[in-house]
Amino acid sequence: MPTFSTLRLGALLALSLPAAAATPPDTLEQRVAACIACHAAKERGDAFFPRISGKPAGYLYNQLVNFREGRRNYPMMTYMVDHLPDAYLREIADYFAARHPPYPPAQAGSGANAGAASLARGEALVRHGDPAKKIPACVSCHGAALYGVEPAIPGLVGLPSDYVNAQFGAWKNQVRRAAAPDCMADIAGKLTVADVAAVSAWLSKQPPDAAARPAAAASIALPLPQPCGSVPGGAQ
């Protein structure tokens, strides 16, 4: 028969052992916890982890496929999606597309000290492009309000200048690619370093509207200013 001392020792040991971990719920929200670890719920929006909530689902899906198939190179992302089937990637894309958390405070970046001339050049490229260099206006594809266009064109407002600079650099260096014809790689190749800095600085200074959503597909004219394989109907 156990003695009082034995029972007391057993009770003390039970108190000192960690409780068994509860089985996490099998929900999509639980499964994307790894995504949220970097693309935080309120989305810091820095040069490494951009805001993905509220982006068109088709765009998010395309990026997940691009990481899986090697058109974009970031080892952590490739590791996470390497063995995921298309249907699962679409679920993840739909999950984040449906979420619209508040925008974080603006991040000071390389565009913080841009001068008036650079900002004017950036706005001109965004709104009108540069016909002499055959550079289309950003608004001609990304929507007049720059919040993207359904189903596959991302918004540009709310992104830090350092992130935009990094992505243009990736396109220029062919580290980031998309389905052919790769319109952004072509555009990036026509922009000078000063042009990229001007565009990224101007975009980063536009205050985001928490109520804004990607525009309907009918809001932009097809065909696009140049062929774009990532956009339905844009590869002509």
Kinemage of the C-alpha trace (Angstrom):
@kinemage 1
@onewidth
@group {chain A} dominant
@subgroup {mainchain}
@vectorlist {calphas} color= white
{ca met a 1} P 0.000 0.000 0.000
{ca pro a 2} L 1.496 3.397 -0.970
{ca thr a 3} L 2.666 5.475 1.909
{ca phe a 4} L 1.761 9.106 2.447
{ca ser a 5} L 5.303 10.082 1.413
{ca thr a 6} L 5.023 8.125 -1.855
{ca leu a 7} L 1.695 9.743 -2.688
{ca arg a 8} L 3.061 13.181 -1.871
{ca leu a 9} L 6.125 12.593 -4.088
{ca gly a 10} L 3.902 11.442 -6.946
{ca ala a 11} L 1.780 14.559 -6.650
{ca leu a 12} L 4.840 16.794 -6.697
{ca leu a 13} L 6.212 15.028 -9.779
{ca ala a 14} L 2.877 15.424 -11.563
{ca leu a 15} L 2.903 19.148 -10.855
{ca ser a 16} L 6.445 19.498 -12.154
{ca leu a 17} L 5.825 17.747 -15.489
{ca pro a 18} L 4.562 19.838 -18.410
{ca ala a 19} L 0.992 19.233 -19.416
{ca ala a 20} L 0.465 17.221 -22.565
{ca ala a 21} L 0.215 19.534 -25.541
{ca ala a 22} L -3.292 19.835 -26.872
{ca thr a 23} L -3.788 18.641 -30.421
{ca pro a 24} L -4.055 21.762 -32.611
{ca pro a 25} L -7.277 22.152 -34.582
{ca asp a 26} L -7.109 20.893 -38.163
{ca thr a 27} L -8.049 24.171 -39.816
{ca leu a 28} L -6.548 26.098 -42.681
{ca glu a 29} L -5.785 28.933 -40.282
{ca gln a 30} L -3.664 26.553 -38.196
{ca arg a 31} L -1.905 25.237 -41.293
{ca val a 32} L -0.929 28.702 -42.517
{ca ala a 33} L 0.562 29.592 -39.128
{ca ala a 34} L 3.996 29.143 -40.700
{ca cys a 35} L 3.120 31.784 -43.293
{ca ile a 36} L 1.889 34.193 -40.626
{ca ala a 37} L 5.120 33.769 -38.670
{ca cys a 38} L 6.783 35.960 -41.307
{ca his a 39} L 3.843 37.615 -43.066
{ca ala a 40} L 2.485 38.620 -39.663
{ca ala a 41} L -1.227 39.082 -39.058
{ca lys a 42} L -0.860 42.853 -39.232
{ca glu a 43} L 1.787 42.546 -41.935
{ca arg a 44} L 4.833 44.576 -41.104
{ca gly a 45} L 5.436 45.112 -44.815
{ca asp a 46} L 9.231 45.266 -44.780
{ca ala a 47} L 11.811 44.607 -47.487
{ca phe a 48} L 11.752 40.861 -46.857
{ca phe a 49} L 8.183 40.013 -45.898
{ca pro a 50} L 5.649 42.001 -47.948
{ca arg a 51} L 1.977 42.397 -47.173
{ca ile a 52} L 0.079 39.538 -48.811
{ca ser a 53} L -3.363 39.966 -47.244
{ca gly a 54} L -5.906 41.363 -49.667
{ca lys a 55} L -3.854 40.669 -52.774
{ca pro a 56} L -5.847 39.035 -55.602
{ca ala a 57} L -6.016 35.282 -55.095
{ca gly a 58} L -4.800 34.589 -58.628
{ca tyr a 59} L -1.667 36.642 -58.021
{ca leu a 60} L -0.905 34.899 -54.713
{ca tyr a 61} L -1.460 31.496 -56.327
{ca asn a 62} L 0.866 32.363 -59.205
{ca gln a 63} L 3.623 33.378 -56.766
{ca leu a 64} L 3.318 30.159 -54.780
{ca val a 65} L 3.609 28.188 -58.017
{ca asn a 66} L 6.570 30.303 -59.109
{ca phe a 67} L 8.391 29.492 -55.853
{ca arg a 68} L 7.562 25.811 -56.204
{ca glu a 69} L 8.745 25.658 -59.811
{ca gly a 70} L 11.891 27.751 -59.351
{ca arg a 71} L 10.867 30.927 -61.144
{ca arg a 72} L 11.303 32.755 -57.843
{ca asn a 73} L 14.180 31.950 -55.523
{ca tyr a 74} L 13.867 32.172 -51.760
{ca pro a 75} L 14.874 28.914 -50.000
{ca met a 76} L 12.386 29.217 -47.125
{ca met a 77} L 9.442 29.683 -49.473
{ca thr a 78} L 10.603 26.927 -51.811
{ca tyr a 79} L 10.937 24.522 -48.879
{ca met a 80} L 7.414 25.315 -47.679
{ca val a 81} L 5.628 24.830 -51.006
{ca asp a 82} L 7.869 22.281 -52.736
{ca his a 83} L 5.493 19.333 -52.255
{ca leu a 84} L 2.148 21.116 -52.064
{ca pro a 85} L -0.394 20.380 -54.830
{ca asp a 86} L -2.093 23.088 -56.843
{ca ala a 87} L -5.418 22.719 -54.999
{ca tyr a 88} L -3.743 23.358 -51.638
{ca leu a 89} L -1.891 26.387 -53.008
{ca arg a 90} L -5.214 27.789 -54.213
{ca glu a 91} L -6.689 27.337 -50.726
{ca ile a 92} L -3.786 29.266 -49.206
{ca ala a 93} L -4.119 32.015 -51.810
{ca asp a 94} L -7.872 32.309 -51.215
{ca tyr a 95} L -7.322 32.466 -47.447
{ca phe a 96} L -5.005 35.474 -47.586
{ca ala a 97} L -6.891 37.210 -50.405
{ca ala a 98} L -9.997 37.334 -48.196
{ca arg a 99} L -8.199 39.073 -45.321
{ca his a 100} L -7.786 42.823 -44.974
{ca pro a 101} L -5.974 43.708 -41.732
{ca pro a 102} L -5.078 47.340 -41.032
{ca tyr a 103} L -2.026 48.653 -42.825
{ca pro a 104} L 1.020 49.063 -40.568
{ca pro a 105} L 2.657 52.465 -40.086
{ca ala a 106} L 4.775 53.543 -43.061
{ca gln a 107} L 8.293 52.123 -42.972
{ca ala a 108} L 11.186 54.524 -43.455
{ca gly a 109} L 13.320 53.140 -46.269
{ca ser a 110} L 15.599 54.200 -49.055
{ca gly a 111} L 12.812 56.344 -50.518
{ca ala a 112} L 12.495 58.467 -47.394
{ca asn a 113} L 14.994 61.072 -48.607
{ca ala a 114} L 13.917 61.222 -52.254
{ca gly a 115} L 13.975 64.742 -53.656
{ca ala a 116} L 11.187 66.548 -55.476
{ca ala a 117} L 12.595 65.797 -58.937
{ca ser a 118} L 12.849 62.086 -58.223
{ca leu a 119} L 9.316 61.942 -56.832
{ca ala a 120} L 7.986 63.813 -59.871
{ca arg a 121} L 9.730 61.324 -62.168
{ca gly a 122} L 8.287 58.444 -60.156
{ca glu a 123} L 4.755 59.790 -60.366
{ca ala a 124} L 5.120 60.390 -64.111
{ca leu a 125} L 6.222 56.791 -64.686
{ca val a 126} L 3.434 55.434 -62.506
{ca arg a 127} L 0.684 57.504 -64.116
{ca his a 128} L 1.912 57.959 -67.694
{ca gly a 129} L 4.883 55.669 -68.301
{ca asp a 130} L 7.624 56.736 -70.700
{ca pro a 131} L 6.459 56.313 -74.312
{ca ala a 132} L 9.930 57.152 -75.679
{ca lys a 133} L 11.333 54.096 -73.853
{ca lys a 134} L 8.201 51.993 -74.471
{ca ile a 135} L 7.570 51.798 -70.729
{ca pro a 136} L 3.834 51.512 -69.958
{ca ala a 137} L 2.248 53.352 -67.037
{ca cys a 138} L 1.889 51.295 -63.863
{ca val a 139} L -1.787 52.289 -63.667
{ca ser a 140} L -2.478 50.742 -67.079
{ca cys a 141} L -2.091 47.278 -65.512
{ca his a 142} L -2.225 47.695 -61.723
{ca gly a 143} L -5.409 49.783 -61.792
{ca ala a 144} L -6.085 53.493 -61.599
{ca ala a 145} L -5.996 53.414 -57.782
{ca leu a 146} L -2.976 51.040 -57.742
{ca tyr a 147} L -4.696 48.455 -55.523
{ca gly a 148} L -4.417 45.724 -58.125
{ca val a 149} L -6.899 44.146 -60.499
{ca glu a 150} L -8.686 40.820 -60.198
{ca pro a 151} L -7.826 38.066 -60.644
{ca ala a 152} L -4.022 38.210 -60.869
{ca ile a 153} L -2.506 41.731 -60.814
{ca pro a 154} L -1.193 42.877 -57.415
{ca gly a 155} L -1.601 46.249 -55.756
{ca leu a 156} L 1.404 48.518 -55.326
{ca val a 157} L 0.240 50.806 -52.515
{ca gly a 158} L 1.414 49.923 -49.008
{ca leu a 159} L 4.716 48.373 -50.109
{ca pro a 160} L 7.975 49.768 -48.686
{ca ser a 161} L 10.380 51.333 -51.169
{ca asp a 162} L 13.105 48.820 -50.266
{ca tyr a 163} L 10.836 45.902 -51.171
{ca val a 164} L 9.901 47.454 -54.530
{ca asn a 165} L 13.576 48.154 -55.258
{ca ala a 166} L 14.493 44.576 -54.397
{ca gln a 167} L 11.848 43.123 -56.710
{ca phe a 168} L 12.911 45.281 -59.657
{ca gly a 169} L 16.495 44.179 -58.985
{ca ala a 170} L 15.376 40.537 -58.946
{ca trp a 171} L 13.649 40.946 -62.318
{ca lys a 172} L 16.655 42.732 -63.795
{ca asn a 173} L 18.974 39.948 -62.600
{ca gln a 174} L 16.536 37.185 -63.619
{ca val a 175} L 16.269 35.961 -60.036
{ca arg a 176} L 12.531 36.557 -60.189
{ca arg a 177} L 10.639 35.351 -63.237
{ca ala a 178} L 7.045 34.706 -64.207
{ca ala a 179} L 5.136 32.780 -66.840
{ca ala a 180} L 6.220 33.790 -70.338
{ca pro a 181} L 5.902 36.337 -71.754
{ca asp a 182} L 7.346 37.911 -68.608
{ca cys a 183} L 6.122 41.504 -68.887
{ca met a 184} L 7.667 42.748 -65.636
{ca ala a 185} L 11.106 41.440 -66.547
{ca asp a 186} L 10.859 43.325 -69.832
{ca ile a 187} L 9.742 46.546 -68.126
{ca ala a 188} L 12.426 46.252 -65.438
{ca gly a 189} L 15.059 45.939 -68.147
{ca lys a 190} L 14.028 49.319 -69.574
{ca leu a 191} L 14.139 51.191 -66.267
{ca thr a 192} L 17.319 52.830 -65.048
{ca val a 193} L 18.411 52.532 -61.419
{ca ala a 194} L 17.251 56.132 -60.917
{ca asp a 195} L 13.855 55.291 -62.450
{ca val a 196} L 13.389 52.342 -60.093
{ca ala a 197} L 14.314 54.492 -57.098
{ca ala a 198} L 11.888 57.192 -58.242
{ca val a 199} L 8.968 54.783 -58.694
{ca ser a 200} L 9.577 52.993 -55.411
{ca ala a 201} L 9.945 56.258 -53.482
{ca trp a 202} L 6.738 57.754 -54.897
{ca leu a 203} L 4.726 54.573 -54.292
{ca ser a 204} L 5.962 54.244 -50.722
{ca lys a 205} L 4.718 57.751 -49.916
{ca gln a 206} L 1.113 57.082 -50.967
{ca pro a 207} L -1.072 56.621 -47.861
{ca pro a 208} L -2.964 53.327 -48.126
{ca asp a 209} L -6.737 53.213 -47.884
{ca ala a 210} L -7.820 50.395 -45.573
{ca ala a 211} L -11.162 50.139 -47.382
{ca ala a 212} L -9.660 49.815 -50.871
{ca arg a 213} L -9.895 46.505 -52.725
{ca pro a 214} L -8.524 45.195 -56.049
{ca ala a 215} L -10.511 46.483 -59.008
{ca ala a 216} L -12.659 44.278 -61.211
{ca ala a 217} L -11.042 42.799 -64.293
{ca ala a 218} L -13.269 44.931 -66.525
{ca ser a 219} L -11.589 48.093 -65.189
{ca ile a 220} L -8.513 47.617 -67.399
{ca ala a 221} L -8.361 47.340 -71.142
{ca leu a 222} L -7.287 44.128 -72.828
{ca pro a 223} L -4.967 43.430 -74.425
{ca leu a 224} L -2.559 44.902 -71.882
{ca pro a 225} L 0.069 47.431 -73.020
{ca gln a 226} L 2.355 44.468 -73.599
{ca pro a 227} L 1.928 40.694 -73.426
{ca cys a 228} L 1.889 39.296 -69.874
{ca gly a 229} L 1.699 35.555 -69.318
{ca ser a 230} L 0.639 35.794 -65.671
{ca val a 231} L -2.633 37.570 -66.454
{ca pro a 232} L -5.635 35.780 -67.969
{ca gly a 233} L -6.089 37.196 -71.446
{ca gly a 234} L -2.837 39.144 -71.193
{ca ala a 235} L -0.542 36.895 -73.200
{ca gln a 236} L -1.605 38.096 -76.661
